[in-house]
Amino acid sequence: MNEVLFRETNYLTWEIGLFFTLILLLALIKQLNSDAFYRVIYFWRTEFYASESSRTKLSTLKFEDALVFLFRGLVFATFTYTLLIDWGYGALKWANYPAIFSGWLTYSALRTFVEWSIGLGFGAESRMLHLQLRRATVKAKLSFLLSILFVVGVFGLGQTGQHWNVILIIYSILFLWAYQRMAKPYFNLIRAYLVYFILYICTFEIAPLWLIVKYLKV
């Protein structure tokens, strides 16, 4: 009984610490660039990534963009860890914040490198970078929304329970809807390179999920 209570208390302590870390990151982003801050918290608005802008150049990336990226990673690691705990996979060696965050960071870096290579190969590096920035904005908005759902889930509904599956379903629906809106200007390009697009989706979207599900079943 004491061991269970200690584990639950330690887990909640981590969640409280991460909650204040996310608040601090948002405050820093607000202090450095209010536009970047509002781009994140106004998750219901789409005009921030609806048209091309000067941010399609890599040199325009700033420190606050790195903070937004860090915010996304922490939210992802926190929510993923919570799901693993709720689903009964907390005993896995890699089921911890640093391992999940490191895995997310490695995946993001590898994906970005491959996308840049594809852009250079097809002579469309500017368009590829613009797509990456649009997607990063969408994911930042979704991460902020997920952080709200996470706070409600942990401090309002409990650390375990079916509400986490409901939150996952809600987030997945919003994720697909946001991606559809983000990719809408590129539909003609996707149709022109449909085979390459399918290979890309299978490699970077379906394959990682398949590997995770297979590993969890083992």
N, C-alpha and C positions, 0 to 999 in steps of 0.2 A: 504493500500500500504506500509506504513511504517512498519507494523507488519510483512508482508511478507518479506520485505527487511531485517529486523532484523533477522528473522529466517534463511534466506538464508545465511546471513553474518556469523551468529553464527555457522551454520552448516559447512561452509567452513573453519572457524577458527578451529573447531574440526579436520577437515580433514588435515589441515596443521600441527597441533600439532601431530596428529598420524603419519603423514608422517615422521616427524623428529624423532619421537620415534622409528619407525621401522628402520630408518637409524642408530640411536644410538645403537640399539640392534645388528644390523649387525656388526657395528664397534667393539662392545665389544666382540662379538663372534670371529671376525677376530683377535683381540688382544689376546684372551685367547687360541684359538686353530684354526690355519689357515686351518687345515684339515676339521674341522667341518664347517668352513665358506665356503670352496669350495664345500663341500658336498651339501650345500644348494643352492648356486648360480649356480652351473653347473647342472641345472635342466634337461638338455637334455642327461646327461650321466647316465648310470645305473650300472656301475661297482662297485659303492660304496656299493650297497646292493645286489650284484649278488651272493656272496658266504658267507659262515659262517666265523665268525671271533671271536676274543677274546671278542668282545663287547656283546656276548651272556650272560655275567654274569652281574647281577644287580650292583655289586660292581664297575664296570667300568664306570658307569654313572657319569658325571661330571657337574660342574656348567654351562658350556656352553650348555650342553644338556637341562638344565632347561630354559636357555635363548632362545634356538630354540623353545622349547615348548611354551614359552610366545609369541614369534614372531608368531607362528601358530595361537594362540588364538586371538591375536589382529587383524590379517589379517581376520580371520573368522568373528569376531564380526563386523569389519568395513564393510566388503563386505555384510554381512547379513543385517546390519542396512541400508545400501545404497539401497539394493533391497526392503526392507520394505517401505522405503520412496518413492521409485520410483513406487511401486505397490499401494500406497495409504494407507498403514497401519501405518503411522507415529504417529497417535493419540493413538495407543495402549499403555497401561501403561508400558508394558515390552519392548517396542520398543526403547531401549537405549543401549548404549555401555556396561555399567556395568551389566545389566540384561542378555544380550546376552552372554557376556563373562563368567559370572557366570554359566549360563546354559550349555555352552560348557565345562567348567571346571568340572562341576558336572557329566555330561555325560561321559567325558573322564575318570574320576576317577572311576566311577561305572563300565564302560566297562572294564577297566584294571583289577579291582578287580575280576570281574566275569571270565575274561580270565585266570587270575592266578589260580583261583579256579578250572577251567576246566583243566588246565595243571597239577595241583596237583592231581586232581581226576583220570586222565588217565596216571599218571606217566610220563608226558612229559613236565615238567615245563621249562626245558632248551630250548626245541624246541619252546614252546609257547613264551618265552621271545625273542628268536631269531626272530620269526615272528613279534612280536610287534616292535622290533627295526628296522626291514626292513620296516615295514609299517610307522613308525615314520619318517624314512629317506625319503620315498616317499612323505609323506604329507608335510614335510618341503620343498622339492623341489617344490611341487605344490603350496604351500603357497607363496613362493617367486615369482613364475610365476604369481599367482593371484594378488600379490601386484603390480607387473608391470602393469598388465591389469587394475588394479584399479586406479593407478596414471594416466595412459593414459585416462581412462574414466572420471575421475573427472576434471583434469586440461586440458585435450585436447578436450574432446567431450561434457562435461557438466554434471551437477549433476543429471539430469533426462533425460530420453530418451530411445528409443528402443535399444540403444547400450548396455545397461546393460543386457538385455535378451540375446543379442548375446554373450556377455562375459560369461554369465552363461552357455550357450550351449557349447561354446568352452571349458570352464573349465570342464564341465561334461564329454565331450568326452575324454579329456586328463586324467581326473580322472579314468575313466573306463579302458582306455588303460594302464595306469601306474599300476593299481591294477591287471590287467590281467598278466602283466609281473612279478609283485611282487609275485603273488600266483602260478606262473607256476611250481616252484619246488615242490609244495605241492599238485599237481593235483592227484597223486596216493593216497595220504592220504585223500584228500577230497572225492574221489570216495569210499574209504573204509568206511568212516563215513558220507555218503551223507545225511542221515536223520538229524544227528546232525548239519551238516553244514547248511542245509536249515533252521532249527530252529534258528540257530545263526544269519543268515542273516535276517530272519523275525523279530527277537527280537531287533537287534542293528542297522539295516539299514533301513528296510521298516517301522517298527512300529513308530519310531520317526518322520519320514517324514509324515506318515499318520496322526499322531496326530497334527503336525504343520499345515498341510493343512486343516484338519477338524476345528481346532481352528480359523484359519484365515477366513474360510468361515462363521463361526458363527459371 
